[in-house]
Amino acid sequence: MRAYYERRAGEYDDWWLGEGLFAKQDRPGWGEEVAELIAVVASLEPARTLDVACGTGFLTQHLAGEVVGLDASTAMVGLTQGRLGSGSLVVCAEAIPLPFRDGDFERIFTSHFYGHLERAERERFLEEAARVAGELVVVDAALRDGVEPETWQERVLNDGSRHSVYKRYFDASALAEEIGGGRVLHAGRWFVAVAK
C-alpha cells in the first residue's frame, strides 16, 4: 500500500477532481457531492486536529483550527506541506502506532484510510485514535448498488503499474456503529462521514 500511494501521489487529486484517468468515469453527482463533503469538513468546530493519512491535503486544507497532517508517503507529505504552507506541520510517519502522546489532539480526522484497514489494523487504529484524541471523524467511500462491501481491487496508475489494494465500502450508520457509536455527518451516494 505504501508503494502504491507513494507512486500515486502526483495523480491522487485527479480522483477528487474527475481528471486524468477519472475524466471519463461515469460518476453522476460526484462533483456536487465532493463540494458537499468539503462543506461538512469545513463546518467541523475548530480543534487541534491530527489528519491521519492526509494524502495530498485535499480535505485537510478545509479543517478549522490547529491541524497536523500525517502520512506514510513522503511524496504525499510534500504535497500536503505545499498545500497547507510552511506554517503547518506535516509529519511522515506510520498511523499504527501514532507517534504522539496520549491526548495530544482534540480530534483525529481521517479520510479514505479506515476503509483500507483489515480487521486487526482497524482495531489497533481505533485504540490509537482514542488514546491520542477525544474525537474521531472518519470519511470514506459509500456502499452503493453493484459494489461489494469488502474487496481486493487491482488499481492501475498513469504509469501503467498495477497494485492490489484492500478496500471496504460503508453504510454511514453501520460505520458509526463500528467505530464505537456516534453521529452521521454525511450519507451520500459516494461518501460517508461519521464522528464519535
CORBEL-V592373 format. One record per pair of residues at least 24 apart in sequence whose C-alpha atoms are under 8 Angstrom apart, sorted by the first residue. I is the first residue (numbers start at 1). J is the second residue. Records with the same first field share a line. If there is no record, write none. Layout:
I: J ; J
//
This chain:
1: 165
2: 72 ; 73
4: 163
5: 73 ; 76
6: 73 ; 74 ; 75 ; 76
7: 157
8: 157
9: 55 ; 56 ; 75 ; 76 ; 79
10: 75
11: 158
12: 56
13: 56 ; 58
21: 158
30: 190
33: 188 ; 190 ; 191
37: 186 ; 191
38: 62
40: 185 ; 186
47: 106 ; 107
48: 105 ; 106 ; 107
49: 105 ; 106 ; 107 ; 108 ; 109
50: 105 ; 107 ; 108 ; 109
51: 108 ; 109 ; 110
52: 95 ; 108 ; 109 ; 110 ; 111 ; 113
53: 95 ; 110 ; 111 ; 113
54: 80 ; 110 ; 111
55: 79 ; 80
56: 80 ; 83
57: 81 ; 83 ; 84
59: 111
70: 94 ; 95
71: 95
95: 125
96: 121 ; 124 ; 125 ; 128
97: 124 ; 125 ; 128
98: 128 ; 129 ; 132
100: 132
101: 131 ; 132
102: 131 ; 132 ; 133
103: 131 ; 132 ; 133 ; 134
104: 132 ; 133
105: 132 ; 133 ; 134
106: 132 ; 133 ; 134 ; 135
107: 133 ; 134 ; 135 ; 136 ; 137
108: 132 ; 133 ; 134 ; 135 ; 136 ; 137
109: 136 ; 137 ; 138 ; 139
110: 137 ; 138 ; 139
111: 138 ; 139 ; 140
112: 138 ; 139 ; 140 ; 141
113: 140
114: 138 ; 140
115: 140 ; 141 ; 166 ; 167 ; 168 ; 169
116: 165 ; 166 ; 167 ; 168
117: 166 ; 167
118: 166
126: 179
135: 195 ; 196
136: 195 ; 196
137: 193 ; 194 ; 195 ; 196
138: 193 ; 194 ; 195
139: 191 ; 192 ; 193 ; 194
140: 169 ; 170 ; 191 ; 192 ; 193
141: 168 ; 169 ; 170 ; 190 ; 191 ; 192
142: 169 ; 170 ; 171 ; 172 ; 187 ; 188 ; 189 ; 190 ; 191 ; 192
143: 169 ; 170 ; 171 ; 189 ; 190
144: 169 ; 189 ; 190
//
